[in-house]
């Protein structure tokens, strides 16, 4: 019997571990890693697993509160977490 080697699986595992290390890496200043509290619409869409357009519709429909700074729109991670909790079945 010959052992088969799954290079694609190995690459996926390696990439996931590298991504996890980068997420948890402390800031260059020597302090703890800082996670952003405010997300752009695009980042919020990724966070929720939705499209940018779907998040924009949720904002327009008043389902998600926003933080406006000048002409920019941000979403608070805590509000996104509350929306997730409120919509669990």
Buried (B, 14 or more C-beta within 10 A) or exposed (E): EEEEEEEEEEEEEEEEEEEEEEEEEEEEEEEEEEEEEBBBBEBBBEBBEBEBEEBBEBBEEEEBEBEEEEEEBBBBBEBBEEBEEEEEE
